[in-house]
Each structure stands twice: as structure tokens, then as C-alpha cells.
Amino acid sequence: MANSPITSPLKESDKEQTANVLQSTLVDLIDLSLIAKQAHWNVVGQNFRSVHLQLDDLVSAARGYTDDVAERANAIGVSPNGKAKTVVTSSGMPEYPDNWQTTQATIEAIVESLARIIRRLRARIDETDKSDLVTQDLLLDIAAELEKQHWMWQAQQA
């Protein structure tokens, strides 16, 4: 790791492991916010308004957690990287389709995106079990909210 003006409360190996978890979570959350905003702009069809507004809720949650994750990285002496190039090359999120999407196609894509990020978050929760419980706690909060969102999106498929 590069020299940091911020000292870390973690031993170096724990800091490195936690930094990797935080960085990958950061880019996934940035991408999720962009996917949800793209969907928000391009959703059409039945129940447009409710889906359009629910997408804004998802964008707000993802953006808020993005900031929390970046600030946690800084708190342990790691510089977060949320540049577009970094997101493009390292996000684990599925690609969202171009052009207008029906509400049903939008819901399906958002359910898939949320399922993917939740799986990735749960693996990271396990990874931070020994390296940094404070980061693990943050990831648990994020997972809880995104699992709630996932349920609400899935409920529209019934």
C-alpha cells in the first residue's frame, strides 16, 4: 500500500484485506447506483410511476452507502478509488441493457443486480470476520438494506 497520511488502527495484513473488501464494495455500489439511475431514466410501461420512484429510493440508498464505504476506507488509511475507469474495469455487477425497458424487464434486471451485489456482500462479510469487525458491521448494514430492497423488487414479480 502507498504511504498514507492517515494511520490505521489495523495491522497491515488486516488493513490490506479490509481495503480490498472496501474497494470492491465501493465500485459495486457506484455501479448499482448508475444501473438504477439508468433504469430510472429509461423505464416505460404499466406501473411506470411507482417503479420510477422506487428506482430513486435504490439510487439514494446505493449513493449513501457508497459514501459510507469510501469514508470507512479513509478511516483505516486507504484512499478509495471511485473513478469511472476503475468502476468499468472492476465492478462485478451485471451490465444493464441500453434503451427503454418495460417495467417488467426493469424489475427483472434490478432483481438480478441486487441478487448479485448481495451475494458479493455476504462473501465480503465473511472475509472481514477476522480482519475488521467495524467494516463487517458496515457491510451487514448495507446487506440488510439491499436485501430489503431485493424483497420489495421481487414482490412486484409475483
DRENNUNU-744642 format. One line per field, with one value per residue (C-alpha): residue number from 1; residue in one letter; x, y, z. Coordinates in steps of 0.1 Angstrom, whole numbers, padded with zeros to 4 digits. Layout:
// DRENNUNU-744642
marba: [NUM	...]
torkol: [A	...]
u: [X	...]
v: [Y	...]
w: [Z	...]
This chain:
// DRENNUNU-744642
marba: [1	2	3	4	5	6	7	8	9	10	11	12	13	14	15	16	17	18	19	20	21	22	23	24	25	26	27	28	29	30	31	32	33	34	35	36	37	38	39	40	41	42	43	44	45	46	47	48	49	50	51	52	53	54	55	56	57	58	59	60	61	62	63	64	65	66	67	68	69	70	71	72	73	74	75	76	77	78	79	80	81	82	83	84	85	86	87	88	89	90	91	92	93	94	95	96	97	98	99	100	101	102	103	104	105	106	107	108	109	110	111	112	113	114	115	116	117	118	119	120	121	122	123	124	125	126	127	128	129	130	131	132	133	134	135	136	137	138	139	140	141	142	143	144	145	146	147	148	149	150	151	152	153	154	155	156	157	158]
torkol: [M	A	N	S	P	I	T	S	P	L	K	E	S	D	K	E	Q	T	A	N	V	L	Q	S	T	L	V	D	L	I	D	L	S	L	I	A	K	Q	A	H	W	N	V	V	G	Q	N	F	R	S	V	H	L	Q	L	D	D	L	V	S	A	A	R	G	Y	T	D	D	V	A	E	R	A	N	A	I	G	V	S	P	N	G	K	A	K	T	V	V	T	S	S	G	M	P	E	Y	P	D	N	W	Q	T	T	Q	A	T	I	E	A	I	V	E	S	L	A	R	I	I	R	R	L	R	A	R	I	D	E	T	D	K	S	D	L	V	T	Q	D	L	L	L	D	I	A	A	E	L	E	K	Q	H	W	M	W	Q	A	Q	Q	A]
u: [0000	0011	0021	-0009	-0013	-0039	-0027	-0046	-0058	-0054	-0023	-0010	-0023	-0058	-0057	-0049	-0076	-0101	-0090	-0097	-0131	-0140	-0127	-0147	-0178	-0173	-0172	-0202	-0222	-0213	-0222	-0255	-0264	-0256	-0276	-0306	-0304	-0301	-0332	-0350	-0344	-0355	-0384	-0417	-0450	-0475	-0469	-0442	-0446	-0442	-0412	-0396	-0399	-0387	-0356	-0349	-0350	-0325	-0302	-0303	-0295	-0266	-0252	-0254	-0236	-0210	-0201	-0201	-0178	-0154	-0152	-0145	-0116	-0102	-0107	-0083	-0058	-0068	-0075	-0108	-0110	-0144	-0132	-0153	-0124	-0120	-0157	-0157	-0128	-0136	-0173	-0189	-0223	-0243	-0245	-0278	-0294	-0295	-0326	-0361	-0371	-0405	-0413	-0412	-0378	-0366	-0378	-0361	-0328	-0329	-0337	-0307	-0284	-0295	-0291	-0255	-0244	-0259	-0240	-0208	-0215	-0222	-0188	-0172	-0189	-0173	-0139	-0139	-0148	-0112	-0097	-0121	-0153	-0161	-0161	-0180	-0207	-0210	-0213	-0240	-0260	-0256	-0266	-0297	-0309	-0302	-0319	-0349	-0348	-0344	-0375	-0395	-0384	-0391	-0426	-0435	-0428	-0455]
v: [0000	0035	0058	0072	0105	0086	0060	0028	0010	-0023	-0044	-0042	-0076	-0068	-0034	-0048	-0074	-0049	-0023	-0049	-0056	-0019	-0011	-0039	-0029	0007	0000	-0024	0003	0030	0007	-0002	0035	0041	0010	0021	0057	0044	0022	0052	0073	0045	0026	0027	0009	-0002	0010	0034	0059	0035	0018	0051	0064	0031	0033	0067	0051	0025	0052	0071	0040	0030	0065	0069	0036	0045	0074	0053	0028	0054	0071	0038	0032	0066	0059	0029	0048	0037	0060	0049	0049	0056	0068	0058	0039	0019	0011	0000	-0024	-0038	-0039	-0072	-0060	-0073	-0049	-0031	-0030	0001	0020	0019	-0011	-0022	-0021	-0059	-0060	-0033	-0051	-0083	-0065	-0048	-0081	-0097	-0067	-0068	-0105	-0102	-0075	-0092	-0125	-0105	-0086	-0117	-0132	-0099	-0101	-0135	-0121	-0093	-0116	-0116	-0086	-0058	-0061	-0024	-0028	-0061	-0041	-0016	-0044	-0060	-0027	-0025	-0061	-0057	-0027	-0042	-0075	-0054	-0037	-0071	-0084	-0053	-0056	-0094	-0088	-0070	-0101	-0122]
w: [0000	-0007	0021	0038	0058	0078	0103	0106	0138	0119	0115	0079	0067	0081	0066	0032	0033	0045	0019	-0009	0005	0008	-0027	-0044	-0024	-0034	-0071	-0069	-0051	-0075	-0104	-0087	-0083	-0120	-0131	-0110	-0124	-0160	-0153	-0137	-0169	-0193	-0177	-0196	-0193	-0168	-0132	-0146	-0118	-0089	-0105	-0114	-0078	-0063	-0085	-0069	-0035	-0046	-0061	-0028	-0007	-0030	-0031	0007	0013	-0014	0008	0039	0024	0010	0043	0061	0037	0046	0083	0080	0060	0025	-0004	-0021	-0059	-0074	-0108	-0138	-0153	-0121	-0119	-0155	-0151	-0117	-0110	-0105	-0114	-0144	-0174	-0177	-0212	-0234	-0244	-0229	-0209	-0198	-0162	-0161	-0178	-0155	-0124	-0136	-0142	-0108	-0090	-0108	-0099	-0062	-0060	-0074	-0051	-0021	-0029	-0032	0001	0020	0009	0020	0053	0058	0047	0073	0102	0114	0098	0108	0127	0122	0084	0088	0107	0079	0054	0075	0075	0037	0032	0054	0034	0000	0010	0020	-0014	-0031	-0014	-0024	-0060	-0061	-0047	-0079	-0099	-0082]
